[in-house]
Amino acid sequence: MTTASASWAASCDSGQRALAASSVITLYAFGPAFGLPDPSPFVTKAEMLLNLARLAYRVDTGGFREAPKGKLPYIDDDGTIVADSTFIRLHLERKHGIDFDAGLDAERRAVAWAIEKMCEDHLYWAVVRDRWIDDANFAKGPAKFFDKVPAPVRPLVVAVIRRKVRSGLKAHGIVRHTPDEIAGLARRDIHALAAVLGEKPYLMGDKPCGADATAFAFAAGLLCPIFEAPSRRAAEEHRNLVAYRDRMMGEFYPALAGAA
């Protein structure tokens, strides 16, 4: 850990952690899997935002069926339900008076936002393709999500869900490209993320900003050793991304540090 990141981490000691005034926020998540805080980068992002905001929260892994937008994450903040990781961020900023990008000028705020959305709205789809369409990766990863489905109907349920995922990927456009073309697009995203990070302890400098929640979630997911994919090999080429993943995991998820 660098001196700068150690200084920031020290400021987050439990004695200085801001507690929610009336109740603990509930984060609805899938739960840790594959050595990751959560298999969904968006759930990990939401949890990281709560950590960066120093707000007390609990994780509930039983809320998927009640998800207001049919997906995780969502939160219950003293009776206010907020779905989608980006709207969770906006809610936390508004209700709790948090500026996740404090100290950044307009240009650096814009760069942080652009990197965040590059990961979420472009790189994400290549990762989904690697996990859900590649049969070997599917068997090692997403297939585990269906273990609780009764065995007689499990193959049908799996086939239906995978077909929906493929349809979503086709609607987005990513699987209209060849595997090599998809890998090339993902590689450009990963190189861009690594270039912006550089040798800084956090994405935009000596303190984490809002986009670090996303950047860490994607770095951890890309580098997950369970999955074999061109995107993983591209991420492994960047020692700064590996070090960033390790540093953030050690700071925020010490129980999982070293699992990758």
Helices and strands as residue ranges (DSSP letters): H 3-10, G 14-16, E 25-28, H 41-53, E 57-60, G 64-66, E 74-77, E 80-83, H 85-96, H 106-118, I 119-123, H 124-128, I 129-133, H 135-140, G 142-146, H 154-172, G 174-176, H 179-197, H 210-222, H 230-236, H 239-252
